[in-house]
Amino acid sequence: MSTSTLWSQTLHVVSHAYFERKEMFEMDRDCYPVWVLFAVESGKFYYRIGEERGEAGAGDLVFCPPGVSFEREMVSPLALHYINFEMDEGTSNSHEPLPPSFLARTLDNKRLVSDFAYLRRLHLSSDPRSVMRKEMILNDVWQLACEVWEEEHLRDELLLLVDSEDALMKRAAEWIYRNAYTPFSMRALSDSLELSPVQFTRRFRKSFRIAPSDYVRSLRMSKVAELLLDTDMTLDQIATCCGYENGLYLSRVFSKNMGASPSKYRDQNRL
């Protein structure tokens, strides 16, 4: 399922309840006529939705589509937003888009915490203005989940490049995947394949619908973002780890592709 289909959905609140300390589920299995969101502030539970199973904890968003069995088992008491919602009118259940996974762990925890705070204040309100505000917040939470699903979709697509039927391009993609974080020349790679740079790019794009340079950049940007959030490394150190000449050049590439400078990205998203 294309993530663009998920992004374009507008959600409408059917009901919303907040449990400050939910110590047990009254039913260990249910099947709903509408979409359901379990948005967890604290605590933990096991879930199974269709064939997917996992563990959800603080900050996790668990979505269950209509007509699908939702099994759950309490691990520790939950602070939980329980929201029933529908997608755009005129979209039948059988044609509603399904996310690549039913659990999402948002990349922007500060924003999610803010959304949770507003929902707590509004959960007992049912006047039109409060309902409208709830829907705005629910749609923001959905967009946070879509960001996660989009990242997962992109990562999966990149890893699946090696499934091409073109043996030579498969070998090239495998080589790039192994060596993406070291400096190398695309010209030298095309020469090793006995192709001109133009021939190599055309053949790679035909096999994978992405240019080899874009594939390299995607892999590197993911690694750079990971190091910005998970380490205290300087930009020059990160550049060395990811195949770039220096931190200044990396900063220009990162800002162009990620929409924010490395320092801003680190400040906004690091916990």
C-alpha atoms as an extended CHARMM CRD file, in Angstrom:
* protein
*
       271  EXT
         1         1  MET       CA              0.0000000000        0.0000000000        0.0000000000  PROA      1               0.0000000000
         2         2  SER       CA              1.4160000000        3.3990000000       -1.0390000000  PROA      2               0.0000000000
         3         3  THR       CA              2.0280000000        5.6780000000        1.9250000000  PROA      3               0.0000000000
         4         4  SER       CA              0.6750000000        8.5800000000       -0.1440000000  PROA      4               0.0000000000
         5         5  THR       CA             -2.7650000000        6.9580000000        0.1440000000  PROA      5               0.0000000000
         6         6  LEU       CA             -2.4240000000        6.9470000000        3.9230000000  PROA      6               0.0000000000
         7         7  TRP       CA             -1.2710000000       10.5780000000        4.0790000000  PROA      7               0.0000000000
         8         8  SER       CA             -4.3070000000       11.7480000000        2.1160000000  PROA      8               0.0000000000
         9         9  GLN       CA             -6.9020000000       10.3410000000        4.5180000000  PROA      9               0.0000000000
        10        10  THR       CA             -9.0050000000       12.5940000000        6.7470000000  PROA      10              0.0000000000
        11        11  LEU       CA            -10.1050000000       11.0300000000       10.0410000000  PROA      11              0.0000000000
        12        12  HSD       CA            -13.3710000000       11.6890000000       11.8650000000  PROA      12              0.0000000000
        13        13  VAL       CA            -13.8160000000       10.9710000000       15.5750000000  PROA      13              0.0000000000
        14        14  VAL       CA            -16.6590000000        8.6140000000       16.4910000000  PROA      14              0.0000000000
        15        15  SER       CA            -15.8160000000        8.4150000000       20.2060000000  PROA      15              0.0000000000
        16        16  HSD       CA            -12.9330000000        9.1420000000       22.5450000000  PROA      16              0.0000000000
        17        17  ALA       CA            -12.2550000000        7.9220000000       26.0770000000  PROA      17              0.0000000000
        18        18  TYR       CA             -9.2300000000        8.4130000000       28.2980000000  PROA      18              0.0000000000
        19        19  PHE       CA             -8.1890000000        5.9390000000       30.9940000000  PROA      19              0.0000000000
        20        20  GLU       CA             -5.7080000000        7.3140000000       33.5020000000  PROA      20              0.0000000000
        21        21  ARG       CA             -5.0290000000        3.8630000000       34.9730000000  PROA      21              0.0000000000
        22        22  LYS       CA             -6.5110000000        0.9330000000       33.1030000000  PROA      22              0.0000000000
        23        23  GLU       CA             -5.5720000000       -2.1470000000       35.1160000000  PROA      23              0.0000000000
        24        24  MET       CA             -7.2670000000       -4.8240000000       33.0170000000  PROA      24              0.0000000000
        25        25  PHE       CA             -9.0760000000       -5.2940000000       29.7200000000  PROA      25              0.0000000000
        26        26  GLU       CA            -12.7200000000       -6.2430000000       30.1050000000  PROA      26              0.0000000000
        27        27  MET       CA            -12.4240000000       -8.2770000000       26.8970000000  PROA      27              0.0000000000
        28        28  ASP       CA             -9.2510000000       -9.9290000000       25.6650000000  PROA      28              0.0000000000
        29        29  ARG       CA            -10.5370000000       -9.9230000000       22.0830000000  PROA      29              0.0000000000
        30        30  ASP       CA            -12.8280000000       -7.6340000000       20.0930000000  PROA      30              0.0000000000
        31        31  CYS       CA            -13.7730000000       -6.7820000000       16.5170000000  PROA      31              0.0000000000
        32        32  TYR       CA            -14.8770000000       -3.2250000000       15.7630000000  PROA      32              0.0000000000
        33        33  PRO       CA            -17.1550000000       -1.7940000000       13.0350000000  PROA      33              0.0000000000
        34        34  VAL       CA            -14.8750000000        1.2730000000       12.7290000000  PROA      34              0.0000000000
        35        35  TRP       CA            -11.1630000000        2.0200000000       13.0770000000  PROA      35              0.0000000000
        36        36  VAL       CA             -9.7660000000        1.9680000000       16.6190000000  PROA      36              0.0000000000
        37        37  LEU       CA             -6.6810000000        3.6520000000       18.0470000000  PROA      37              0.0000000000
        38        38  PHE       CA             -5.0230000000        2.6560000000       21.3190000000  PROA      38              0.0000000000
        39        39  ALA       CA             -2.6610000000        5.5910000000       22.0400000000  PROA      39              0.0000000000
        40        40  VAL       CA             -0.4910000000        4.6450000000       25.0160000000  PROA      40              0.0000000000
        41        41  GLU       CA              0.8230000000        7.2570000000       27.4410000000  PROA      41              0.0000000000
        42        42  SER       CA              2.2730000000        4.7470000000       29.9140000000  PROA      42              0.0000000000
        43        43  GLY       CA              2.1210000000        1.0540000000       30.7120000000  PROA      43              0.0000000000
        44        44  LYS       CA              2.3910000000       -1.9230000000       28.4020000000  PROA      44              0.0000000000
        45        45  PHE       CA              0.2710000000       -4.5810000000       26.6870000000  PROA      45              0.0000000000
        46        46  TYR       CA              0.6390000000       -7.3880000000       24.1710000000  PROA      46              0.0000000000
        47        47  TYR       CA             -1.5020000000       -7.2780000000       21.0500000000  PROA      47              0.0000000000
        48        48  ARG       CA             -2.4260000000       -9.3450000000       18.0400000000  PROA      48              0.0000000000
        49        49  ILE       CA             -4.2480000000       -7.7790000000       15.0890000000  PROA      49              0.0000000000
        50        50  GLY       CA             -4.8520000000      -10.1850000000       12.2450000000  PROA      50              0.0000000000
        51        51  GLU       CA             -1.5140000000      -11.9280000000       11.7360000000  PROA      51              0.0000000000
        52        52  GLU       CA              0.5410000000       -9.1470000000       13.3530000000  PROA      52              0.0000000000
        53        53  ARG       CA              1.5370000000       -9.4360000000       16.9850000000  PROA      53              0.0000000000
        54        54  GLY       CA              3.7450000000       -7.3430000000       19.2220000000  PROA      54              0.0000000000
        55        55  GLU       CA              4.1960000000       -5.3540000000       22.4140000000  PROA      55              0.0000000000
        56        56  ALA       CA              3.0060000000       -1.7660000000       22.8170000000  PROA      56              0.0000000000
        57        57  GLY       CA              4.2620000000        0.6540000000       25.4470000000  PROA      57              0.0000000000
        58        58  ALA       CA              4.5650000000        4.3390000000       26.2640000000  PROA      58              0.0000000000
        59        59  GLY       CA              4.3280000000        6.5260000000       23.1610000000  PROA      59              0.0000000000
        60        60  ASP       CA              3.1000000000        3.7240000000       20.9080000000  PROA      60              0.0000000000
        61        61  LEU       CA              0.1130000000        4.0250000000       18.5910000000  PROA      61              0.0000000000
        62        62  VAL       CA             -1.8010000000        0.8300000000       17.8130000000  PROA      62              0.0000000000
        63        63  PHE       CA             -4.3770000000        1.0180000000       15.0180000000  PROA      63              0.0000000000
        64        64  CYS       CA             -6.9530000000       -1.6870000000       14.3330000000  PROA      64              0.0000000000
        65        65  PRO       CA             -9.0090000000       -1.5190000000       11.1040000000  PROA      65              0.0000000000
        66        66  PRO       CA            -12.7230000000       -2.3240000000       11.0570000000  PROA      66              0.0000000000
        67        67  GLY       CA            -13.7220000000       -5.9700000000       10.9030000000  PROA      67              0.0000000000
        68        68  VAL       CA            -10.3240000000       -7.2860000000       12.0810000000  PROA      68              0.0000000000
        69        69  SER       CA             -9.8740000000       -9.2460000000       15.3100000000  PROA      69              0.0000000000
        70        70  PHE       CA             -7.9990000000       -7.2880000000       17.9840000000  PROA      70              0.0000000000
        71        71  GLU       CA             -6.5570000000       -9.4740000000       20.7700000000  PROA      71              0.0000000000
        72        72  ARG       CA             -4.7700000000       -7.9320000000       23.7570000000  PROA      72              0.0000000000
        73        73  GLU       CA             -3.2290000000       -8.8940000000       27.0780000000  PROA      73              0.0000000000
        74        74  MET       CA             -2.3480000000       -6.4370000000       29.8360000000  PROA      74              0.0000000000
        75        75  VAL       CA              1.2720000000       -6.3980000000       31.0180000000  PROA      75              0.0000000000
        76        76  SER       CA              1.1850000000       -3.3190000000       33.2630000000  PROA      76              0.0000000000
        77        77  PRO       CA             -1.5410000000       -0.7070000000       33.9600000000  PROA      77              0.0000000000
        78        78  LEU       CA             -2.1330000000        1.6890000000       31.0840000000  PROA      78              0.0000000000
        79        79  ALA       CA             -2.7090000000        5.3850000000       30.6920000000  PROA      79              0.0000000000
        80        80  LEU       CA             -4.5440000000        5.1360000000       27.4110000000  PROA      80              0.0000000000
        81        81  HSD       CA             -6.4870000000        7.1340000000       24.8480000000  PROA      81              0.0000000000
        82        82  TYR       CA             -9.1060000000        4.8880000000       23.2250000000  PROA      82              0.0000000000
        83        83  ILE       CA            -10.4170000000        6.4690000000       20.0220000000  PROA      83              0.0000000000
        84        84  ASN       CA            -12.9450000000        5.1310000000       17.5210000000  PROA      84              0.0000000000
        85        85  PHE       CA            -12.7750000000        6.8680000000       14.1530000000  PROA      85              0.0000000000
        86        86  GLU       CA            -13.7890000000        6.6780000000       10.5050000000  PROA      86              0.0000000000
        87        87  MET       CA            -11.9960000000        7.7800000000        7.3660000000  PROA      87              0.0000000000
        88        88  ASP       CA            -13.3820000000       10.0360000000        4.6380000000  PROA      88              0.0000000000
        89        89  GLU       CA            -17.0480000000        9.5030000000        3.8510000000  PROA      89              0.0000000000
        90        90  GLY       CA            -17.6710000000        7.4510000000        0.7550000000  PROA      90              0.0000000000
        91        91  THR       CA            -14.7480000000        5.1070000000        1.3830000000  PROA      91              0.0000000000
        92        92  SER       CA            -16.0190000000        1.6120000000        2.0320000000  PROA      92              0.0000000000
        93        93  ASN       CA            -14.2820000000       -0.6260000000        4.5390000000  PROA      93              0.0000000000
        94        94  SER       CA            -13.1030000000       -2.9830000000        1.7960000000  PROA      94              0.0000000000
        95        95  HSD       CA            -11.2790000000       -0.1250000000        0.0370000000  PROA      95              0.0000000000
        96        96  GLU       CA             -9.8050000000        1.6710000000        3.0170000000  PROA      96              0.0000000000
        97        97  PRO       CA             -5.9980000000        1.7560000000        2.9500000000  PROA      97              0.0000000000
        98        98  LEU       CA             -4.1230000000       -0.4260000000        5.4230000000  PROA      98              0.0000000000
        99        99  PRO       CA             -0.8150000000        0.6880000000        6.9420000000  PROA      99              0.0000000000
       100       100  PRO       CA              2.2720000000       -1.5130000000        6.5370000000  PROA      100             0.0000000000
       101       101  SER       CA              2.0760000000       -2.2620000000       10.2730000000  PROA      101             0.0000000000
       102       102  PHE       CA             -0.5970000000       -1.6400000000       12.8950000000  PROA      102             0.0000000000
       103       103  LEU       CA              1.8770000000       -0.2380000000       15.4410000000  PROA      103             0.0000000000
       104       104  ALA       CA              3.7030000000        3.0600000000       14.9880000000  PROA      104             0.0000000000
       105       105  ARG       CA              6.4350000000        4.5250000000       17.1840000000  PROA      105             0.0000000000
       106       106  THR       CA              6.5660000000        8.1930000000       16.3000000000  PROA      106             0.0000000000
       107       107  LEU       CA              9.8140000000        9.9920000000       15.5220000000  PROA      107             0.0000000000
       108       108  ASP       CA              8.5360000000       13.2230000000       17.1180000000  PROA      108             0.0000000000
       109       109  ASN       CA              7.8410000000       12.4050000000       20.7540000000  PROA      109             0.0000000000
       110       110  LYS       CA              7.5030000000       16.0470000000       21.8440000000  PROA      110             0.0000000000
       111       111  ARG       CA              4.6710000000       16.5970000000       19.4030000000  PROA      111             0.0000000000
       112       112  LEU       CA              2.9340000000       13.3980000000       20.4850000000  PROA      112             0.0000000000
       113       113  VAL       CA              3.1750000000       14.3650000000       24.1640000000  PROA      113             0.0000000000
       114       114  SER       CA              1.5900000000       17.7180000000       23.3140000000  PROA      114             0.0000000000
       115       115  ASP       CA             -1.2190000000       15.9850000000       21.3820000000  PROA      115             0.0000000000
       116       116  PHE       CA             -1.8330000000       13.6680000000       24.3390000000  PROA      116             0.0000000000
       117       117  ALA       CA             -2.0420000000       16.6320000000       26.7200000000  PROA      117             0.0000000000
       118       118  TYR       CA             -4.7290000000       18.3230000000       24.6080000000  PROA      118             0.0000000000
       119       119  LEU       CA             -6.6850000000       15.0770000000       24.2980000000  PROA      119             0.0000000000
       120       120  ARG       CA             -6.6500000000       14.6170000000       28.0890000000  PROA      120             0.0000000000
       121       121  ARG       CA             -8.1530000000       18.0670000000       28.5370000000  PROA      121             0.0000000000
       122       122  LEU       CA            -10.8620000000       17.4340000000       25.9530000000  PROA      122             0.0000000000
       123       123  HSD       CA            -11.8170000000       13.8210000000       26.5720000000  PROA      123             0.0000000000
       124       124  LEU       CA            -14.9860000000       14.6100000000       28.5670000000  PROA      124             0.0000000000
       125       125  SER       CA            -16.1130000000       17.3920000000       26.2140000000  PROA      125             0.0000000000
       126       126  SER       CA            -18.6560000000       16.7450000000       23.4610000000  PROA      126             0.0000000000
       127       127  ASP       CA            -19.5810000000       20.2240000000       22.2430000000  PROA      127             0.0000000000
       128       128  PRO       CA            -18.9920000000       20.8870000000       18.5060000000  PROA      128             0.0000000000
       129       129  ARG       CA            -15.8590000000       22.9680000000       19.0530000000  PROA      129             0.0000000000
       130       130  SER       CA            -14.2480000000       20.3300000000       21.2710000000  PROA      130             0.0000000000
       131       131  VAL       CA            -15.0880000000       17.5820000000       18.7980000000  PROA      131             0.0000000000
       132       132  MET       CA            -13.5180000000       19.6430000000       16.0150000000  PROA      132             0.0000000000
       133       133  ARG       CA            -10.3580000000       20.1020000000       18.1030000000  PROA      133             0.0000000000
       134       134  LYS       CA            -10.2410000000       16.3710000000       18.8460000000  PROA      134             0.0000000000
       135       135  GLU       CA            -10.4120000000       15.6320000000       15.1330000000  PROA      135             0.0000000000
       136       136  MET       CA             -7.5750000000       18.0760000000       14.4490000000  PROA      136             0.0000000000
       137       137  ILE       CA             -5.4250000000       16.3280000000       17.0530000000  PROA      137             0.0000000000
       138       138  LEU       CA             -6.3900000000       12.8460000000       15.8390000000  PROA      138             0.0000000000
       139       139  ASN       CA             -5.3860000000       13.7760000000       12.2990000000  PROA      139             0.0000000000
       140       140  ASP       CA             -2.0810000000       15.1330000000       13.5880000000  PROA      140             0.0000000000
       141       141  VAL       CA             -1.4310000000       11.8360000000       15.4090000000  PROA      141             0.0000000000
       142       142  TRP       CA             -2.2840000000        9.9940000000       12.1780000000  PROA      142             0.0000000000
       143       143  GLN       CA              0.2530000000       12.0960000000       10.2830000000  PROA      143             0.0000000000
       144       144  LEU       CA              2.9010000000       11.2400000000       12.8850000000  PROA      144             0.0000000000
       145       145  ALA       CA              2.1460000000        7.5630000000       12.2950000000  PROA      145             0.0000000000
       146       146  CYS       CA              2.3150000000        8.0800000000        8.5260000000  PROA      146             0.0000000000
       147       147  GLU       CA              5.8150000000        9.5200000000        8.9150000000  PROA      147             0.0000000000
       148       148  VAL       CA              6.8760000000        6.2920000000       10.6360000000  PROA      148             0.0000000000
       149       149  TRP       CA              5.2280000000        4.1030000000        8.0030000000  PROA      149             0.0000000000
       150       150  GLU       CA              6.8010000000        6.1250000000        5.2140000000  PROA      150             0.0000000000
       151       151  GLU       CA             10.2720000000        5.6710000000        6.7120000000  PROA      151             0.0000000000
       152       152  GLU       CA              9.6750000000        1.9290000000        7.0670000000  PROA      152             0.0000000000
       153       153  HSD       CA              8.3440000000        1.7160000000        3.5010000000  PROA      153             0.0000000000
       154       154  LEU       CA             11.3660000000        3.5500000000        2.1160000000  PROA      154             0.0000000000
       155       155  ARG       CA             13.7840000000        1.3940000000        4.1090000000  PROA      155             0.0000000000
       156       156  ASP       CA             12.0710000000       -1.7710000000        2.9170000000  PROA      156             0.0000000000
       157       157  GLU       CA             12.1660000000       -0.5860000000       -0.6970000000  PROA      157             0.0000000000
       158       158  LEU       CA             15.8710000000        0.1530000000       -0.4650000000  PROA      158             0.0000000000
       159       159  LEU       CA             16.6330000000       -3.2340000000        1.0320000000  PROA      159             0.0000000000
       160       160  LEU       CA             14.5580000000       -4.9610000000       -1.6430000000  PROA      160             0.0000000000
       161       161  LEU       CA             16.5510000000       -3.4520000000       -4.5100000000  PROA      161             0.0000000000
       162       162  VAL       CA             18.6170000000       -6.6300000000       -4.6960000000  PROA      162             0.0000000000
       163       163  ASP       CA             15.5600000000       -8.5350000000       -5.9930000000  PROA      163             0.0000000000
       164       164  SER       CA             16.1140000000       -7.3420000000       -9.5770000000  PROA      164             0.0000000000
       165       165  GLU       CA             16.1500000000       -9.9600000000      -12.3340000000  PROA      165             0.0000000000
       166       166  ASP       CA             19.1530000000       -8.1780000000      -13.8820000000  PROA      166             0.0000000000
       167       167  ALA       CA             22.0460000000      -10.1180000000      -12.3490000000  PROA      167             0.0000000000
       168       168  LEU       CA             24.5920000000       -7.3940000000      -13.0680000000  PROA      168             0.0000000000
       169       169  MET       CA             22.4530000000       -4.6570000000      -11.5150000000  PROA      169             0.0000000000
       170       170  LYS       CA             21.7130000000       -6.9200000000       -8.5680000000  PROA      170             0.0000000000
       171       171  ARG       CA             25.4370000000       -7.2610000000       -8.0230000000  PROA      171             0.0000000000
       172       172  ALA       CA             25.8510000000       -3.4850000000       -8.3070000000  PROA      172             0.0000000000
       173       173  ALA       CA             23.0800000000       -2.8170000000       -5.7750000000  PROA      173             0.0000000000
       174       174  GLU       CA             24.5900000000       -5.3030000000       -3.3310000000  PROA      174             0.0000000000
       175       175  TRP       CA             27.9960000000       -3.6440000000       -3.7160000000  PROA      175             0.0000000000
       176       176  ILE       CA             26.5130000000       -0.1830000000       -3.1310000000  PROA      176             0.0000000000
       177       177  TYR       CA             24.6060000000       -1.3770000000       -0.0710000000  PROA      177             0.0000000000
       178       178  ARG       CA             27.8120000000       -2.7830000000        1.4570000000  PROA      178             0.0000000000
       179       179  ASN       CA             29.9820000000        0.2250000000        0.5620000000  PROA      179             0.0000000000
       180       180  ALA       CA             27.5780000000        3.1810000000        0.7110000000  PROA      180             0.0000000000
       181       181  TYR       CA             29.2380000000        4.6610000000        3.8050000000  PROA      181             0.0000000000
       182       182  THR       CA             32.7390000000        4.7820000000        2.3180000000  PROA      182             0.0000000000
       183       183  PRO       CA             33.9920000000        7.2660000000       -0.2910000000  PROA      183             0.0000000000
       184       184  PHE       CA             33.8390000000        5.7670000000       -3.7640000000  PROA      184             0.0000000000
       185       185  SER       CA             33.5410000000        6.8720000000       -7.3540000000  PROA      185             0.0000000000
       186       186  MET       CA             30.4100000000        6.0270000000       -9.3100000000  PROA      186             0.0000000000
       187       187  ARG       CA             32.5970000000        6.1730000000      -12.4140000000  PROA      187             0.0000000000
       188       188  ALA       CA             34.9140000000        3.5360000000      -10.9720000000  PROA      188             0.0000000000
       189       189  LEU       CA             31.9050000000        1.3410000000      -10.1570000000  PROA      189             0.0000000000
       190       190  SER       CA             30.4790000000        1.6450000000      -13.6750000000  PROA      190             0.0000000000
       191       191  ASP       CA             33.9380000000        0.8930000000      -15.1210000000  PROA      191             0.0000000000
       192       192  SER       CA             34.1550000000       -2.2660000000      -13.0010000000  PROA      192             0.0000000000
       193       193  LEU       CA             30.8390000000       -3.3510000000      -14.5350000000  PROA      193             0.0000000000
       194       194  GLU       CA             32.1980000000       -2.5710000000      -18.0250000000  PROA      194             0.0000000000
       195       195  LEU       CA             29.5230000000        0.0430000000      -18.5680000000  PROA      195             0.0000000000
       196       196  SER       CA             29.6770000000        3.7670000000      -19.2050000000  PROA      196             0.0000000000
       197       197  PRO       CA             28.2550000000        5.9630000000      -16.4120000000  PROA      197             0.0000000000
       198       198  VAL       CA             25.2270000000        6.7570000000      -18.5870000000  PROA      198             0.0000000000
       199       199  GLN       CA             24.6090000000        3.0840000000      -19.4110000000  PROA      199             0.0000000000
       200       200  PHE       CA             24.9570000000        2.1230000000      -15.7720000000  PROA      200             0.0000000000
       201       201  THR       CA             22.5240000000        4.8020000000      -14.5660000000  PROA      201             0.0000000000
       202       202  ARG       CA             19.9220000000        3.9060000000      -17.2110000000  PROA      202             0.0000000000
       203       203  ARG       CA             20.1680000000        0.1930000000      -16.5290000000  PROA      203             0.0000000000
       204       204  PHE       CA             20.0770000000        0.6250000000      -12.7370000000  PROA      204             0.0000000000
       205       205  ARG       CA             17.0710000000        2.9590000000      -12.9630000000  PROA      205             0.0000000000
       206       206  LYS       CA             15.2760000000        0.5190000000      -15.2650000000  PROA      206             0.0000000000
       207       207  SER       CA             15.8470000000       -2.3010000000      -12.7590000000  PROA      207             0.0000000000
       208       208  PHE       CA             15.0110000000       -0.4270000000       -9.5500000000  PROA      208             0.0000000000
       209       209  ARG       CA             13.2110000000        2.8140000000      -10.5660000000  PROA      209             0.0000000000
       210       210  ILE       CA             15.8590000000        4.8600000000       -8.7770000000  PROA      210             0.0000000000
       211       211  ALA       CA             19.2180000000        6.2270000000       -9.9120000000  PROA      211             0.0000000000
       212       212  PRO       CA             22.2990000000        4.7110000000       -8.2440000000  PROA      212             0.0000000000
       213       213  SER       CA             23.3330000000        8.1230000000       -6.9080000000  PROA      213             0.0000000000
       214       214  ASP       CA             19.8910000000        8.5790000000       -5.3090000000  PROA      214             0.0000000000
       215       215  TYR       CA             20.1340000000        5.1070000000       -3.7820000000  PROA      215             0.0000000000
       216       216  VAL       CA             23.4990000000        5.9610000000       -2.2260000000  PROA      216             0.0000000000
       217       217  ARG       CA             22.1900000000        9.2710000000       -0.9210000000  PROA      217             0.0000000000
       218       218  SER       CA             19.1130000000        7.6340000000        0.6280000000  PROA      218             0.0000000000
       219       219  LEU       CA             21.2470000000        5.1080000000        2.4890000000  PROA      219             0.0000000000
       220       220  ARG       CA             23.6300000000        7.7760000000        3.6880000000  PROA      220             0.0000000000
       221       221  MET       CA             20.9030000000       10.1790000000        4.8320000000  PROA      221             0.0000000000
       222       222  SER       CA             19.3100000000        7.4450000000        6.9310000000  PROA      222             0.0000000000
       223       223  LYS       CA             22.6730000000        6.6980000000        8.5460000000  PROA      223             0.0000000000
       224       224  VAL       CA             23.4260000000       10.3730000000        9.1480000000  PROA      224             0.0000000000
       225       225  ALA       CA             20.0210000000       10.9200000000       10.7750000000  PROA      225             0.0000000000
       226       226  GLU       CA             20.5620000000        7.8860000000       12.9990000000  PROA      226             0.0000000000
       227       227  LEU       CA             23.9700000000        9.1230000000       14.1670000000  PROA      227             0.0000000000
       228       228  LEU       CA             22.6630000000       12.6440000000       14.7960000000  PROA      228             0.0000000000
       229       229  LEU       CA             20.0010000000       11.3020000000       17.1350000000  PROA      229             0.0000000000
       230       230  ASP       CA             21.8380000000        8.4200000000       18.7880000000  PROA      230             0.0000000000
       231       231  THR       CA             25.3680000000        9.8230000000       19.2930000000  PROA      231             0.0000000000
       232       232  ASP       CA             27.2100000000       13.0080000000       20.2920000000  PROA      232             0.0000000000
       233       233  MET       CA             29.4920000000       12.7930000000       17.2510000000  PROA      233             0.0000000000
       234       234  THR       CA             30.4500000000       16.0420000000       15.5020000000  PROA      234             0.0000000000
       235       235  LEU       CA             29.3180000000       16.6310000000       11.9460000000  PROA      235             0.0000000000
       236       236  ASP       CA             32.8520000000       16.0420000000       10.6610000000  PROA      236             0.0000000000
       237       237  GLN       CA             32.9610000000       12.6960000000       12.4830000000  PROA      237             0.0000000000
       238       238  ILE       CA             29.5720000000       11.7230000000       11.0480000000  PROA      238             0.0000000000
       239       239  ALA       CA             30.7330000000       12.7640000000        7.5760000000  PROA      239             0.0000000000
       240       240  THR       CA             33.7230000000       10.4280000000        7.8790000000  PROA      240             0.0000000000
       241       241  CYS       CA             31.4310000000        7.5570000000        8.9330000000  PROA      241             0.0000000000
       242       242  CYS       CA             29.0120000000        8.1160000000        6.0640000000  PROA      242             0.0000000000
       243       243  GLY       CA             31.2570000000        8.6120000000        3.0550000000  PROA      243             0.0000000000
       244       244  TYR       CA             31.3470000000       12.4260000000        2.8560000000  PROA      244             0.0000000000
       245       245  GLU       CA             34.4450000000       14.5810000000        2.5480000000  PROA      245             0.0000000000
       246       246  ASN       CA             33.6790000000       16.8940000000        5.4610000000  PROA      246             0.0000000000
       247       247  GLY       CA             30.9360000000       18.1940000000        7.7050000000  PROA      247             0.0000000000
       248       248  LEU       CA             30.3410000000       21.3530000000        5.6660000000  PROA      248             0.0000000000
       249       249  TYR       CA             29.5120000000       19.4190000000        2.5020000000  PROA      249             0.0000000000
       250       250  LEU       CA             27.4200000000       16.9250000000        4.4660000000  PROA      250             0.0000000000
       251       251  SER       CA             25.4560000000       19.8130000000        6.0210000000  PROA      251             0.0000000000
       252       252  ARG       CA             24.5230000000       21.1410000000        2.5640000000  PROA      252             0.0000000000
       253       253  VAL       CA             23.4220000000       17.7070000000        1.3110000000  PROA      253             0.0000000000
       254       254  PHE       CA             21.4920000000       16.9110000000        4.4960000000  PROA      254             0.0000000000
       255       255  SER       CA             19.6780000000       20.2700000000        4.5650000000  PROA      255             0.0000000000
       256       256  LYS       CA             18.6370000000       19.9240000000        0.9280000000  PROA      256             0.0000000000
       257       257  ASN       CA             17.3210000000       16.3810000000        1.3250000000  PROA      257             0.0000000000
       258       258  MET       CA             15.8840000000       16.4720000000        4.8540000000  PROA      258             0.0000000000
       259       259  GLY       CA             14.4730000000       20.0060000000        4.9340000000  PROA      259             0.0000000000
       260       260  ALA       CA             16.4380000000       20.9860000000        8.0340000000  PROA      260             0.0000000000
       261       261  SER       CA             20.0710000000       21.5330000000        8.9550000000  PROA      261             0.0000000000
       262       262  PRO       CA             21.7940000000       18.7160000000       10.8920000000  PROA      262             0.0000000000
       263       263  SER       CA             21.8780000000       20.8080000000       14.0700000000  PROA      263             0.0000000000
       264       264  LYS       CA             18.1880000000       21.7080000000       13.8090000000  PROA      264             0.0000000000
       265       265  TYR       CA             17.2680000000       18.0970000000       13.0610000000  PROA      265             0.0000000000
       266       266  ARG       CA             19.2010000000       16.9360000000       16.1190000000  PROA      266             0.0000000000
       267       267  ASP       CA             17.6680000000       19.5960000000       18.3940000000  PROA      267             0.0000000000
       268       268  GLN       CA             14.0940000000       18.9370000000       17.2350000000  PROA      268             0.0000000000
       269       269  ASN       CA             14.1110000000       15.1640000000       17.3870000000  PROA      269             0.0000000000
       270       270  ARG       CA             16.6130000000       14.0420000000       19.9850000000  PROA      270             0.0000000000
       271       271  LEU       CA             15.2230000000       12.8230000000       23.3090000000  PROA      271             0.0000000000
